[in-house]
């Protein structure tokens, strides 16, 4: 009995599996998990972390072995053997040197590398948000194309039927051949629009396939949601304040300014000479048989006090400060412009004669009947259908512009609402 229930349950579940649809959230999840450009950018953060680890390490000490004679030297003072019976006539000098950086240079370089890692994180965040915006724009474009294609297909069917009817009537000499040509010309124009929409649909779908790395994605699998013209209500009052904290470009610019400050601190530290501590051993090269000594060396800051690099670092700070002011001004203006544009389009969509849009399809059927009853002319019928299509196209394109404006506003602010 159990063996019979399993196939039966599988058959019952098959329509559900086939009917499974993909939402915008599903596409975004596929994009985050599979997009190669996004994954490659994430490796830059790990590389920067590895560079921080490397920068924390001290420089290796230097070991020098010199003054070694490989031959036997006579007329020298007696020396003990180095090991076994070897070394009575050999001389050797060994020196160990360690570089000690002063003025906190190593810590300052580590801090600079940490800021560079933060820059890599901001680059990843910007790529993530930009590609996700592209995915959403392609999704909204595909939604508009699907609706246009549905309406256009209805008109193609209508004019195809009329073309067949007019062709029969023209053969019977019941109508003028010019009327048949007008119908056929309008039909060819509609079919040309169909081809252009198909190409546009393929391009938008191809963008979604590339972004999600899902080559088998089809339009029939995607679930489109009804567009709500209330997006402005989601926007908080302190939108500009949020943008100044969340905008990726501004955060990255602030990080660039911090990097310039750190570069200046590092260049000022370069004025202080580093120390080289030495320990050496000398056998047979001095009045002492086995000499062990210590020493220290450092550069004298007489000719080079790093003034040029310090001045360049100070100019770099000023440059980054002006860049930040420019970004803040552009951000403020862009947010005001997009917010006002969103509200204006929203008002247009709310005032759009929806009732007329719902009745237009029935009006096309009525006009067709009036044409058959010769209550309207063929040119009046064609003009009406063209006006009907143009109105629908304008409404759908306005909806897409509305969604694109909202996505652009979310991208600039740096936060989804």
Phi, psi and omega in degrees: 000319179297325180294333180276330182288325183296310177299324180295318178294324179294320179294322180291327182278343184301314179299325179294319180294318181292328183276001181298131183247164181246123180268175177297323178296322177295319178297321180292323177295317177297321180297314182294324184278331192244342187294120185291324179297322179291317180295321179295321179294328181293332179294335179297329177293316179295322178297317179295324177295321177295324178292328175296315179300318180294321183291336180286343184285147175284153174293147181291145174291157180252126177251126180238132175239122184214178178058033179268123175260126183270002180240170181275130179250130181260176179055047176235165177292152180292136178230151176287158178293150176288312175203137183062232177257014184251140170113002182294329183250012184260147176242148180206147176227129182236132180227135177242126184233136179232128178277129177242114180280137183257172175060024176066033182298318183295316179296324179290324177291323176297317178298322178294319178295326177294323176291326176293324175295322177295323176298319178297323178293321178292322177299318178297317180296321180293318177297318179301311184289324181291315180291325177293324175296317178300321179297316181293321179296320177295323178296313180293324177296317180295324178297316179295319180296319180299318180291320178296319181295322179298314180292322181292324179297322178298319180290325178295318178297317180299311183286334175294316177297317180293325179297317178296317180296316182292329179293318178295318181292327178292323177294329179274002179065027179273337179228166179283146179295332180298325178294322177297319180295322179296317178297314181295322178296316178295322179295317179295324176296319178294319179294325176295318176297324177300315180297318180296320178292322177298318178295320179294321178295318180296321180295316179294318179295321179296323176297318178295321178297319181292316183293323181267352185055042178239088184291345182265007181294132178235155181297325182296340180276342187274134177260116179264139180262154177290133184283127177259125182270050179229030185292329182295336179289341179281342185284131178286164181291319182271050184297318181293322178295320177295320181296322180293338178263331189252342183299126186295317180298320180290319177297320179293323178293321176297324177292324177295323177294319177296323176296319178296322176296320181290324176298319178297316178298321179292320180293324176294324178292334180293344177295327182279123182293146174281156180256145174237108180270133185235146171225128182226157177231133182230122179248120175074014181246010184214177177292340174269139183292312178235102184257130175237125181218165177236158180203173180213146178218150178200157179282144175268118182284071182263309185263327185239107175250018174063029183296319183297314180293325178294317179296319178297322179293322178295319177295322178299323178295314179299320179298315180293328177293318177293322177298321179294317178299320178297316179297319180296318178295315179297322180296315180298314182294320181295320180294315178298317181296312182293322179295316178294320179296320179298316181293319180297315180294323179298319177295321178296318180293323179292326181271001180291137182289084182294323180299321178294323179297322181290330182270352185294324179298318177292328179293327177296318178295320179295319179296325178295320178293320178297325178293317180295327178273004178062030175275338172231156179276167179297320180296321177295322178294315179296318178299319181294315180295324177294317178296323178298314181292318180297322179295317179294318178297318180298319180294316181293320178293326177293320176298317179295318177299322178297313179294319180297321179296318179294319178294320178295322179293317177298321181294316182292318180294324181093020182207141176272142181244000000 
